[in-house]
């Protein structure tokens, strides 16, 4: 997540953290999802393929996660990402995000 997006979301009172702030840079994707789940935080990523596989593996193994939001990195400007993420945040509770994957492409 870019610094600009972090700032824009925080200015709109979104409670968030980043891999950088949590010391998770260069950690495997499964550790990111596990950590986000421990913190009860929905994970936002451009890494669609790996997180879809992890989501499927979690469900197959009967494990829970706090939710995943996926985007195509090259497709959306910072402002468009922010608008779509805010729509998801307004529409979905933390409980509704449990074990769920959302694509920002569906939230125009």
Biopython code that builds the backbone (N, CA, C, O; Angstrom):
import numpy as np
from Bio.PDB.StructureBuilder import StructureBuilder

atoms = [
    (1, "UNK", "N", (0.857, -1.169, 0.000)),
    (1, "UNK", "CA", (0.000, 0.000, 0.000)),
    (1, "UNK", "C", (0.902, 1.231, 0.000)),
    (1, "UNK", "O", (1.838, 1.332, 0.794)),
    (2, "UNK", "N", (0.611, 2.148, -0.887)),
    (2, "UNK", "CA", (1.446, 3.346, -0.981)),
    (2, "UNK", "C", (1.210, 4.278, 0.205)),
    (2, "UNK", "O", (0.156, 4.255, 0.841)),
    (3, "UNK", "N", (2.211, 5.087, 0.478)),
    (3, "UNK", "CA", (2.094, 6.050, 1.574)),
    (3, "UNK", "C", (0.933, 7.008, 1.337)),
    (3, "UNK", "O", (0.230, 7.386, 2.275)),
    (4, "UNK", "N", (0.735, 7.397, 0.081)),
    (4, "UNK", "CA", (-0.371, 8.296, -0.238)),
    (4, "UNK", "C", (-1.717, 7.692, 0.089)),
    (4, "UNK", "O", (-2.599, 8.380, 0.604)),
    (5, "UNK", "N", (-1.889, 6.412, -0.203)),
    (5, "UNK", "CA", (-3.155, 5.742, 0.106)),
    (5, "UNK", "C", (-3.335, 5.611, 1.614)),
    (5, "UNK", "O", (-4.437, 5.807, 2.128)),
    (6, "UNK", "N", (-2.271, 5.285, 2.314)),
    (6, "UNK", "CA", (-2.335, 5.196, 3.780)),
    (6, "UNK", "C", (-2.779, 6.532, 4.368)),
    (6, "UNK", "O", (-3.672, 6.577, 5.214)),
    (7, "UNK", "N", (-2.162, 7.607, 3.921)),
    (7, "UNK", "CA", (-2.510, 8.939, 4.429)),
    (7, "UNK", "C", (-3.961, 9.275, 4.110)),
    (7, "UNK", "O", (-4.695, 9.753, 4.975)),
    (8, "UNK", "N", (-4.377, 9.027, 2.871)),
    (8, "UNK", "CA", (-5.753, 9.347, 2.462)),
    (8, "UNK", "C", (-6.772, 8.574, 3.283)),
    (8, "UNK", "O", (-7.787, 9.137, 3.691)),
    (9, "UNK", "N", (-6.522, 7.303, 3.531)),
    (9, "UNK", "CA", (-7.467, 6.502, 4.318)),
    (9, "UNK", "C", (-7.465, 6.925, 5.785)),
    (9, "UNK", "O", (-8.523, 6.995, 6.411)),
    (10, "UNK", "N", (-6.308, 7.202, 6.327)),
    (10, "UNK", "CA", (-6.239, 7.649, 7.725)),
    (10, "UNK", "C", (-6.930, 8.990, 7.909)),
    (10, "UNK", "O", (-7.552, 9.228, 8.945)),
    (11, "UNK", "N", (-6.830, 9.875, 6.913)),
    (11, "UNK", "CA", (-7.535, 11.157, 6.988)),
    (11, "UNK", "C", (-9.045, 10.953, 7.034)),
    (11, "UNK", "O", (-9.785, 11.840, 7.459)),
    (12, "UNK", "N", (-9.491, 9.795, 6.598)),
    (12, "UNK", "CA", (-10.912, 9.455, 6.618)),
    (12, "UNK", "C", (-11.236, 8.482, 7.753)),
    (12, "UNK", "O", (-12.233, 7.762, 7.710)),
    (13, "UNK", "N", (-10.376, 8.479, 8.760)),
    (13, "UNK", "CA", (-10.567, 7.726, 10.009)),
    (13, "UNK", "C", (-10.567, 6.215, 9.830)),
    (13, "UNK", "O", (-11.193, 5.500, 10.613)),
    (14, "UNK", "N", (-9.878, 5.722, 8.816)),
    (14, "UNK", "CA", (-9.753, 4.277, 8.642)),
    (14, "UNK", "C", (-8.596, 3.794, 9.516)),
    (14, "UNK", "O", (-7.476, 4.296, 9.420)),
    (15, "UNK", "N", (-8.886, 2.818, 10.362)),
    (15, "UNK", "CA", (-7.873, 2.210, 11.223)),
    (15, "UNK", "C", (-7.116, 1.180, 10.387)),
    (15, "UNK", "O", (-7.677, 0.156, 9.997)),
    (16, "UNK", "N", (-5.851, 1.454, 10.117)),
    (16, "UNK", "CA", (-5.079, 0.533, 9.289)),
    (16, "UNK", "C", (-3.633, 0.508, 9.720)),
    (16, "UNK", "O", (-3.160, 1.384, 10.444)),
    (17, "UNK", "N", (-2.949, -0.507, 9.264)),
    (17, "UNK", "CA", (-1.511, -0.607, 9.433)),
    (17, "UNK", "C", (-0.950, -1.135, 8.122)),
    (17, "UNK", "O", (-1.701, -1.471, 7.207)),
    (18, "UNK", "N", (0.365, -1.208, 8.036)),
    (18, "UNK", "CA", (1.001, -1.690, 6.813)),
    (18, "UNK", "C", (2.032, -2.762, 7.155)),
    (18, "UNK", "O", (2.463, -2.889, 8.301)),
    (19, "UNK", "N", (2.410, -3.517, 6.151)),
    (19, "UNK", "CA", (3.464, -4.521, 6.338)),
    (19, "UNK", "C", (4.742, -3.853, 6.835)),
    (19, "UNK", "O", (5.447, -4.400, 7.683)),
    (20, "UNK", "N", (5.032, -2.683, 6.309)),
    (20, "UNK", "CA", (6.233, -1.956, 6.731)),
    (20, "UNK", "C", (6.170, -1.604, 8.218)),
    (20, "UNK", "O", (7.118, -1.858, 8.962)),
    (21, "UNK", "N", (5.063, -1.027, 8.642)),
    (21, "UNK", "CA", (4.920, -0.622, 10.042)),
    (21, "UNK", "C", (4.952, -1.810, 10.993)),
    (21, "UNK", "O", (5.382, -1.682, 12.139)),
    (22, "UNK", "N", (4.500, -2.958, 10.522)),
    (22, "UNK", "CA", (4.454, -4.157, 11.363)),
    (22, "UNK", "C", (5.720, -5.005, 11.251)),
    (22, "UNK", "O", (5.801, -6.077, 11.852)),
    (23, "UNK", "N", (6.706, -4.537, 10.488)),
    (23, "UNK", "CA", (7.950, -5.292, 10.336)),
    (23, "UNK", "C", (7.785, -6.574, 9.541)),
    (23, "UNK", "O", (8.492, -7.553, 9.777)),
    (24, "UNK", "N", (6.853, -6.570, 8.600)),
    (24, "UNK", "CA", (6.540, -7.780, 7.833)),
    (24, "UNK", "C", (7.066, -7.747, 6.396)),
    (24, "UNK", "O", (6.783, -8.662, 5.623)),
    (25, "UNK", "N", (7.817, -6.722, 6.027)),
    (25, "UNK", "CA", (8.361, -6.648, 4.671)),
    (25, "UNK", "C", (9.230, -7.885, 4.423)),
    (25, "UNK", "O", (9.983, -8.312, 5.298)),
    (26, "UNK", "N", (9.115, -8.446, 3.233)),
    (26, "UNK", "CA", (9.866, -9.633, 2.799)),
    (26, "UNK", "C", (9.474, -10.910, 3.532)),
    (26, "UNK", "O", (10.200, -11.903, 3.474)),
    (27, "UNK", "N", (8.346, -10.895, 4.213)),
    (27, "UNK", "CA", (7.840, -12.117, 4.848)),
    (27, "UNK", "C", (6.919, -12.818, 3.859)),
    (27, "UNK", "O", (6.317, -12.158, 3.012)),
    (28, "UNK", "N", (6.796, -14.133, 3.945)),
    (28, "UNK", "CA", (5.920, -14.867, 3.020)),
    (28, "UNK", "C", (4.452, -14.460, 3.186)),
    (28, "UNK", "O", (4.021, -14.029, 4.255)),
    (29, "UNK", "N", (3.706, -14.610, 2.100)),
    (29, "UNK", "CA", (2.292, -14.228, 2.101)),
    (29, "UNK", "C", (1.501, -14.941, 3.188)),
    (29, "UNK", "O", (0.627, -14.339, 3.812)),
    (30, "UNK", "N", (1.796, -16.218, 3.423)),
    (30, "UNK", "CA", (1.042, -16.941, 4.450)),
    (30, "UNK", "C", (1.251, -16.326, 5.831)),
    (30, "UNK", "O", (0.344, -16.355, 6.663)),
    (31, "UNK", "N", (2.433, -15.772, 6.083)),
    (31, "UNK", "CA", (2.676, -15.101, 7.363)),
    (31, "UNK", "C", (1.909, -13.784, 7.455)),
    (31, "UNK", "O", (1.426, -13.414, 8.525)),
    (32, "UNK", "N", (1.800, -13.086, 6.339)),
    (32, "UNK", "CA", (1.009, -11.846, 6.323)),
    (32, "UNK", "C", (-0.450, -12.148, 6.665)),
    (32, "UNK", "O", (-1.055, -11.459, 7.486)),
    (33, "UNK", "N", (-1.008, -13.176, 6.034)),
    (33, "UNK", "CA", (-2.414, -13.507, 6.285)),
    (33, "UNK", "C", (-2.606, -13.988, 7.719)),
    (33, "UNK", "O", (-3.585, -13.620, 8.368)),
    (34, "UNK", "N", (-1.699, -14.791, 8.209)),
    (34, "UNK", "CA", (-1.776, -15.266, 9.584)),
    (34, "UNK", "C", (-1.714, -14.090, 10.565)),
    (34, "UNK", "O", (-2.510, -14.017, 11.501)),
    (35, "UNK", "N", (-0.773, -13.178, 10.348)),
    (35, "UNK", "CA", (-0.624, -12.021, 11.232)),
    (35, "UNK", "C", (-1.862, -11.129, 11.182)),
    (35, "UNK", "O", (-2.353, -10.680, 12.218)),
    (36, "UNK", "N", (-2.362, -10.876, 9.978)),
    (36, "UNK", "CA", (-3.574, -10.056, 9.847)),
    (36, "UNK", "C", (-4.735, -10.705, 10.596)),
    (36, "UNK", "O", (-5.529, -10.017, 11.239)),
    (37, "UNK", "N", (-4.829, -12.014, 10.511)),
    (37, "UNK", "CA", (-5.900, -12.739, 11.198)),
    (37, "UNK", "C", (-5.753, -12.611, 12.712)),
    (37, "UNK", "O", (-6.740, -12.392, 13.414)),
    (38, "UNK", "N", (-4.538, -12.745, 13.214)),
    (38, "UNK", "CA", (-4.311, -12.577, 14.657)),
    (38, "UNK", "C", (-4.728, -11.189, 15.129)),
    (38, "UNK", "O", (-5.219, -11.030, 16.246)),
    (39, "UNK", "N", (-4.530, -10.184, 14.276)),
    (39, "UNK", "CA", (-4.882, -8.808, 14.601)),
    (39, "UNK", "C", (-6.337, -8.483, 14.258)),
    (39, "UNK", "O", (-6.795, -7.364, 14.485)),
    (40, "UNK", "N", (-7.061, -9.462, 13.712)),
    (40, "UNK", "CA", (-8.439, -9.289, 13.239)),
    (40, "UNK", "C", (-8.533, -8.143, 12.231)),
    (40, "UNK", "O", (-9.424, -7.297, 12.307)),
    (41, "UNK", "N", (-7.595, -8.138, 11.292)),
    (41, "UNK", "CA", (-7.545, -7.116, 10.249)),
    (41, "UNK", "C", (-7.729, -7.757, 8.884)),
    (41, "UNK", "O", (-7.162, -8.809, 8.591)),
    (42, "UNK", "N", (-8.523, -7.110, 8.066)),
    (42, "UNK", "CA", (-8.664, -7.526, 6.677)),
    (42, "UNK", "C", (-7.395, -7.127, 5.937)),
    (42, "UNK", "O", (-6.866, -6.033, 6.130)),
    (43, "UNK", "N", (-6.920, -8.022, 5.093)),
    (43, "UNK", "CA", (-5.684, -7.793, 4.351)),
    (43, "UNK", "C", (-6.008, -7.240, 2.970)),
    (43, "UNK", "O", (-6.911, -7.740, 2.300)),
    (44, "UNK", "N", (-5.282, -6.215, 2.538)),
    (44, "UNK", "CA", (-5.441, -5.624, 1.204)),
    (44, "UNK", "C", (-4.170, -5.873, 0.419)),
    (44, "UNK", "O", (-3.073, -5.582, 0.897)),
    (45, "UNK", "N", (-4.310, -6.414, -0.791)),
    (45, "UNK", "CA", (-3.121, -6.759, -1.572)),
    (45, "UNK", "C", (-3.394, -6.687, -3.065)),
    (45, "UNK", "O", (-4.534, -6.784, -3.518)),
    (46, "UNK", "N", (-2.313, -6.514, -3.816)),
    (46, "UNK", "CA", (-2.352, -6.623, -5.270)),
    (46, "UNK", "C", (-1.993, -8.044, -5.702)),
    (46, "UNK", "O", (-2.098, -8.374, -6.883)),
    (47, "UNK", "N", (-1.579, -8.868, -4.781)),
    (47, "UNK", "CA", (-1.118, -10.225, -5.069)),
    (47, "UNK", "C", (-2.305, -11.187, -5.140)),
    (47, "UNK", "O", (-2.513, -12.011, -4.248)),
    (48, "UNK", "N", (-3.058, -11.066, -6.194)),
    (48, "UNK", "CA", (-4.314, -11.804, -6.328)),
    (48, "UNK", "C", (-4.118, -13.321, -6.310)),
    (48, "UNK", "O", (-4.797, -14.026, -5.563)),
    (49, "UNK", "N", (-3.212, -13.812, -7.113)),
    (49, "UNK", "CA", (-3.047, -15.257, -7.254)),
    (49, "UNK", "C", (-2.693, -15.949, -5.958)),
    (49, "UNK", "O", (-3.333, -16.930, -5.580)),
    (50, "UNK", "N", (-1.678, -15.445, -5.271)),
    (50, "UNK", "CA", (-1.234, -16.091, -4.040)),
    (50, "UNK", "C", (-2.287, -16.023, -2.943)),
    (50, "UNK", "O", (-2.487, -16.995, -2.215)),
    (51, "UNK", "N", (-2.963, -14.880, -2.819)),
    (51, "UNK", "CA", (-3.953, -14.777, -1.748)),
    (51, "UNK", "C", (-5.229, -15.543, -2.057)),
    (51, "UNK", "O", (-5.912, -15.986, -1.134)),
    (52, "UNK", "N", (-5.566, -15.709, -3.318)),
    (52, "UNK", "CA", (-6.701, -16.582, -3.647)),
    (52, "UNK", "C", (-6.369, -18.026, -3.294)),
    (52, "UNK", "O", (-7.222, -18.751, -2.783)),
    (53, "UNK", "N", (-5.136, -18.450, -3.562)),
    (53, "UNK", "CA", (-4.718, -19.806, -3.189)),
    (53, "UNK", "C", (-4.723, -19.976, -1.672)),
    (53, "UNK", "O", (-5.185, -20.996, -1.159)),
    (54, "UNK", "N", (-4.210, -18.977, -0.958)),
    (54, "UNK", "CA", (-4.218, -19.061, 0.503)),
    (54, "UNK", "C", (-5.638, -19.101, 1.052)),
    (54, "UNK", "O", (-5.923, -19.858, 1.980)),
    (55, "UNK", "N", (-6.524, -18.297, 0.488)),
    (55, "UNK", "CA", (-7.929, -18.303, 0.904)),
    (55, "UNK", "C", (-8.518, -19.700, 0.729)),
    (55, "UNK", "O", (-9.157, -20.224, 1.641)),
    (56, "UNK", "N", (-8.306, -20.305, -0.443)),
    (56, "UNK", "CA", (-8.830, -21.649, -0.707)),
    (56, "UNK", "C", (-8.226, -22.667, 0.260)),
    (56, "UNK", "O", (-8.932, -23.549, 0.748)),
    (57, "UNK", "N", (-6.936, -22.553, 0.537)),
    (57, "UNK", "CA", (-6.284, -23.473, 1.467)),
    (57, "UNK", "C", (-6.842, -23.312, 2.879)),
    (57, "UNK", "O", (-7.077, -24.304, 3.569)),
    (58, "UNK", "N", (-7.056, -22.077, 3.311)),
    (58, "UNK", "CA", (-7.640, -21.841, 4.631)),
    (58, "UNK", "C", (-9.008, -22.508, 4.731)),
    (58, "UNK", "O", (-9.297, -23.198, 5.709)),
    (59, "UNK", "N", (-9.844, -22.303, 3.726)),
    (59, "UNK", "CA", (-11.182, -22.898, 3.764)),
    (59, "UNK", "C", (-11.106, -24.416, 3.762)),
    (59, "UNK", "O", (-11.831, -25.071, 4.511)),
    (60, "UNK", "N", (-10.237, -24.986, 2.929)),
    (60, "UNK", "CA", (-10.103, -26.442, 2.841)),
    (60, "UNK", "C", (-9.614, -27.044, 4.156)),
    (60, "UNK", "O", (-9.988, -28.162, 4.512)),
    (61, "UNK", "N", (-8.786, -26.304, 4.867)),
    (61, "UNK", "CA", (-8.230, -26.777, 6.138)),
    (61, "UNK", "C", (-9.094, -26.404, 7.337)),
    (61, "UNK", "O", (-8.742, -26.725, 8.472)),
    (62, "UNK", "N", (-10.216, -25.733, 7.103)),
    (62, "UNK", "CA", (-11.093, -25.325, 8.192)),
    (62, "UNK", "C", (-10.523, -24.194, 9.034)),
    (62, "UNK", "O", (-10.921, -24.009, 10.184)),
    (63, "UNK", "N", (-9.589, -23.436, 8.463)),
    (63, "UNK", "CA", (-8.992, -22.300, 9.167)),
    (63, "UNK", "C", (-9.748, -21.031, 8.797)),
    (63, "UNK", "O", (-10.336, -20.939, 7.720)),
    (64, "UNK", "N", (-9.727, -20.067, 9.688)),
    (64, "UNK", "CA", (-10.404, -18.790, 9.461)),
    (64, "UNK", "C", (-9.392, -17.685, 9.198)),
    (64, "UNK", "O", (-8.253, -17.739, 9.661)),
    (65, "UNK", "N", (-9.828, -16.688, 8.449)),
    (65, "UNK", "CA", (-9.046, -15.463, 8.292)),
    (65, "UNK", "C", (-9.998, -14.286, 8.392)),
    (65, "UNK", "O", (-11.215, -14.456, 8.315)),
    (66, "UNK", "N", (-9.445, -13.091, 8.564)),
    (66, "UNK", "CA", (-10.257, -11.899, 8.823)),
    (66, "UNK", "C", (-10.715, -11.187, 7.558)),
    (66, "UNK", "O", (-11.315, -10.115, 7.634)),
    (67, "UNK", "N", (-10.440, -11.768, 6.401)),
    (67, "UNK", "CA", (-10.884, -11.191, 5.141)),
    (67, "UNK", "C", (-9.726, -10.720, 4.289)),
    (67, "UNK", "O", (-8.657, -10.372, 4.790)),
    (68, "UNK", "N", (-9.964, -10.717, 2.985)),
    (68, "UNK", "CA", (-8.950, -10.312, 2.015)),
    (68, "UNK", "C", (-9.620, -9.415, 0.983)),
    (68, "UNK", "O", (-10.701, -9.730, 0.485)),
    (69, "UNK", "N", (-8.981, -8.307, 0.667)),
    (69, "UNK", "CA", (-9.427, -7.432, -0.423)),
    (69, "UNK", "C", (-8.305, -7.418, -1.453)),
    (69, "UNK", "O", (-7.145, -7.176, -1.120)),
    (70, "UNK", "N", (-8.664, -7.682, -2.712)),
    (70, "UNK", "CA", (-7.667, -7.792, -3.775)),
    (70, "UNK", "C", (-7.914, -6.783, -4.883)),
    (70, "UNK", "O", (-9.053, -6.416, -5.174)),
    (71, "UNK", "N", (-6.820, -6.342, -5.493)),
    (71, "UNK", "CA", (-6.893, -5.370, -6.587)),
    (71, "UNK", "C", (-5.809, -5.667, -7.610)),
    (71, "UNK", "O", (-4.801, -6.300, -7.297)),
    (72, "UNK", "N", (-6.025, -5.205, -8.828)),
    (72, "UNK", "CA", (-4.978, -5.205, -9.848)),
    (72, "UNK", "C", (-4.176, -3.928, -9.675)),
    (72, "UNK", "O", (-4.733, -2.834, -9.753)),
    (73, "UNK", "N", (-2.888, -4.050, -9.444)),
    (73, "UNK", "CA", (-2.052, -2.891, -9.114)),
    (73, "UNK", "C", (-2.041, -1.830, -10.204)),
    (73, "UNK", "O", (-2.129, -0.641, -9.899)),
    (74, "UNK", "N", (-1.937, -2.220, -11.437)),
    (74, "UNK", "CA", (-1.801, -1.250, -12.514)),
    (74, "UNK", "C", (-3.126, -0.639, -12.946)),
    (74, "UNK", "O", (-3.138, 0.299, -13.742)),
    (75, "UNK", "N", (-4.215, -1.141, -12.447)),
    (75, "UNK", "CA", (-5.521, -0.738, -12.952)),
    (75, "UNK", "C", (-6.111, 0.492, -12.273)),
    (75, "UNK", "O", (-6.866, 1.229, -12.908)),
    (76, "UNK", "N", (-5.795, 0.734, -11.014)),
    (76, "UNK", "CA", (-6.492, 1.760, -10.247)),
    (76, "UNK", "C", (-5.550, 2.838, -9.731)),
    (76, "UNK", "O", (-4.476, 2.547, -9.206)),
    (77, "UNK", "N", (-5.972, 4.080, -9.889)),
    (77, "UNK", "CA", (-5.224, 5.195, -9.306)),
    (77, "UNK", "C", (-5.389, 5.161, -7.789)),
    (77, "UNK", "O", (-6.228, 4.433, -7.259)),
    (78, "UNK", "N", (-4.585, 5.952, -7.109)),
    (78, "UNK", "CA", (-4.690, 6.061, -5.663)),
    (78, "UNK", "C", (-6.102, 6.477, -5.256)),
    (78, "UNK", "O", (-6.694, 5.883, -4.355)),
    (79, "UNK", "N", (-6.636, 7.493, -5.920)),
    (79, "UNK", "CA", (-7.978, 7.974, -5.591)),
    (79, "UNK", "C", (-9.045, 6.925, -5.824)),
    (79, "UNK", "O", (-9.979, 6.796, -5.032)),
    (80, "UNK", "N", (-8.912, 6.180, -6.902)),
    (80, "UNK", "CA", (-9.896, 5.129, -7.202)),
    (80, "UNK", "C", (-9.801, 3.995, -6.191)),
    (80, "UNK", "O", (-10.828, 3.467, -5.765)),
    (81, "UNK", "N", (-8.600, 3.613, -5.801)),
    (81, "UNK", "CA", (-8.447, 2.594, -4.753)),
    (81, "UNK", "C", (-9.122, 3.063, -3.473)),
    (81, "UNK", "O", (-9.868, 2.313, -2.844)),
    (82, "UNK", "N", (-8.855, 4.310, -3.090)),
    (82, "UNK", "CA", (-9.424, 4.851, -1.862)),
    (82, "UNK", "C", (-10.949, 4.817, -1.912)),
    (82, "UNK", "O", (-11.587, 4.359, -0.964)),
    (83, "UNK", "N", (-11.535, 5.293, -2.998)),
    (83, "UNK", "CA", (-13.003, 5.322, -3.103)),
    (83, "UNK", "C", (-13.595, 3.915, -2.996)),
    (83, "UNK", "O", (-14.582, 3.698, -2.293)),
    (84, "UNK", "N", (-12.989, 2.981, -3.691)),
    (84, "UNK", "CA", (-13.519, 1.618, -3.674)),
    (84, "UNK", "C", (-13.325, 0.952, -2.314)),
    (84, "UNK", "O", (-14.215, 0.250, -1.835)),
    (85, "UNK", "N", (-12.176, 1.165, -1.696)),
    (85, "UNK", "CA", (-11.968, 0.614, -0.357)),
    (85, "UNK", "C", (-12.956, 1.206, 0.638)),
    (85, "UNK", "O", (-13.488, 0.486, 1.483)),
    (86, "UNK", "N", (-13.206, 2.503, 0.551)),
    (86, "UNK", "CA", (-14.181, 3.126, 1.453)),
    (86, "UNK", "C", (-15.583, 2.566, 1.238)),
    (86, "UNK", "O", (-16.346, 2.445, 2.196)),
    (87, "UNK", "N", (-15.934, 2.225, 0.010)),
    (87, "UNK", "CA", (-17.237, 1.602, -0.255)),
    (87, "UNK", "C", (-17.333, 0.240, 0.425)),
    (87, "UNK", "O", (-18.356, -0.095, 1.022)),
    (88, "UNK", "N", (-16.262, -0.539, 0.328)),
    (88, "UNK", "CA", (-16.260, -1.856, 0.981)),
    (88, "UNK", "C", (-16.372, -1.686, 2.490)),
    (88, "UNK", "O", (-17.156, -2.376, 3.141)),
    (89, "UNK", "N", (-15.588, -0.766, 3.045)),
    (89, "UNK", "CA", (-15.609, -0.530, 4.492)),
    (89, "UNK", "C", (-17.000, -0.112, 4.958)),
    (89, "UNK", "O", (-17.452, -0.538, 6.021)),
    (90, "UNK", "N", (-17.677, 0.714, 4.175)),
    (90, "UNK", "CA", (-19.023, 1.165, 4.543)),
    (90, "UNK", "C", (-20.056, 0.053, 4.418)),
    (90, "UNK", "O", (-21.042, 0.035, 5.156)),
    (91, "UNK", "N", (-19.840, -0.866, 3.499)),
    (91, "UNK", "CA", (-20.849, -1.888, 3.216)),
    (91, "UNK", "C", (-20.667, -3.188, 3.994)),
    (91, "UNK", "O", (-21.641, -3.900, 4.241)),
    (92, "UNK", "N", (-19.444, -3.501, 4.380)),
    (92, "UNK", "CA", (-19.155, -4.804, 4.991)),
    (92, "UNK", "C", (-18.631, -4.629, 6.410)),
    (92, "UNK", "O", (-17.696, -3.863, 6.646)),
    (93, "UNK", "N", (-19.232, -5.335, 7.340)),
    (93, "UNK", "CA", (-18.728, -5.331, 8.711)),
    (93, "UNK", "C", (-17.533, -6.280, 8.806)),
    (93, "UNK", "O", (-17.279, -7.073, 7.899)),
    (94, "UNK", "N", (-16.815, -6.183, 9.909)),
    (94, "UNK", "CA", (-15.699, -7.106, 10.132)),
    (94, "UNK", "C", (-16.192, -8.549, 10.116)),
    (94, "UNK", "O", (-15.510, -9.434, 9.600)),
    (95, "UNK", "N", (-17.359, -8.783, 10.672)),
    (95, "UNK", "CA", (-17.926, -10.132, 10.687)),
    (95, "UNK", "C", (-18.245, -10.611, 9.274)),
    (95, "UNK", "O", (-18.039, -11.781, 8.951)),
    (96, "UNK", "N", (-18.743, -9.716, 8.440)),
    (96, "UNK", "CA", (-19.065, -10.087, 7.060)),
    (96, "UNK", "C", (-17.812, -10.343, 6.225)),
    (96, "UNK", "O", (-17.869, -11.051, 5.220)),
    (97, "UNK", "N", (-16.700, -9.779, 6.632)),
    (97, "UNK", "CA", (-15.452, -10.003, 5.899)),
    (97, "UNK", "C", (-14.771, -11.311, 6.289)),
    (97, "UNK", "O", (-13.902, -11.794, 5.562)),
    (98, "UNK", "N", (-15.152, -11.889, 7.423)),
    (98, "UNK", "CA", (-14.530, -13.127, 7.870)),
    (98, "UNK", "C", (-14.598, -14.185, 6.774)),
    (98, "UNK", "O", (-15.670, -14.470, 6.242)),
    (99, "UNK", "N", (-13.433, -14.770, 6.439)),
    (99, "UNK", "CA", (-13.321, -15.838, 5.437)),
    (99, "UNK", "C", (-13.859, -15.434, 4.075)),
    (99, "UNK", "O", (-14.283, -16.285, 3.293)),
    (100, "UNK", "N", (-13.842, -14.146, 3.790)),
    (100, "UNK", "CA", (-14.387, -13.617, 2.542)),
    (100, "UNK", "C", (-13.279, -12.945, 1.738)),
    (100, "UNK", "O", (-12.337, -12.384, 2.298)),
    (101, "UNK", "N", (-13.413, -13.012, 0.417)),
    (101, "UNK", "CA", (-12.519, -12.281, -0.480)),
    (101, "UNK", "C", (-13.366, -11.294, -1.263)),
    (101, "UNK", "O", (-14.392, -11.660, -1.835)),
    (102, "UNK", "N", (-12.934, -10.045, -1.287)),
    (102, "UNK", "CA", (-13.582, -9.015, -2.095)),
    (102, "UNK", "C", (-12.579, -8.499, -3.114)),
    (102, "UNK", "O", (-11.385, -8.399, -2.833)),
    (103, "UNK", "N", (-13.076, -8.175, -4.296)),
    (103, "UNK", "CA", (-12.261, -7.586, -5.347)),
    (103, "UNK", "C", (-12.709, -6.140, -5.517)),
    (103, "UNK", "O", (-13.898, -5.882, -5.705)),
    (104, "UNK", "N", (-11.772, -5.192, -5.452)),
    (104, "UNK", "CA", (-12.200, -3.803, -5.572)),
    (104, "UNK", "C", (-12.809, -3.520, -6.939)),
    (104, "UNK", "O", (-13.520, -2.528, -7.106)),
    (105, "UNK", "N", (-12.540, -4.376, -7.914)),
    (105, "UNK", "CA", (-13.122, -4.183, -9.248)),
    (105, "UNK", "C", (-14.648, -4.256, -9.216)),
    (105, "UNK", "O", (-15.303, -3.702, -10.098)),
    (106, "UNK", "N", (-15.220, -4.922, -8.228)),
    (106, "UNK", "CA", (-16.680, -5.036, -8.116)),
    (106, "UNK", "C", (-17.315, -3.836, -7.426)),
    (106, "UNK", "O", (-18.541, -3.729, -7.384)),
    (107, "UNK", "N", (-16.512, -2.940, -6.890)),
    (107, "UNK", "CA", (-17.009, -1.840, -6.065)),
    (107, "UNK", "C", (-16.814, -0.496, -6.753)),
    (107, "UNK", "O", (-16.108, 0.373, -6.240)),
    (108, "UNK", "N", (-17.435, -0.325, -7.903)),
    (108, "UNK", "CA", (-17.282, 0.940, -8.638)),
    (108, "UNK", "C", (-18.260, 1.991, -8.156)),
    (108, "UNK", "O", (-18.264, 3.111, -8.668)),
]
sb = StructureBuilder()
sb.init_structure("model")
sb.init_model(0)
sb.init_chain("A")
sb.init_seg("    ")
for serial, (resi, resn, name, xyz) in enumerate(atoms, 1):
    if name == "N":
        sb.init_residue(resn, " ", resi, " ")
    sb.init_atom(name, np.array(xyz, "f"), 0.0, 1.0, " ", f" {name:<3s}", serial, name[0])
structure = sb.get_structure()
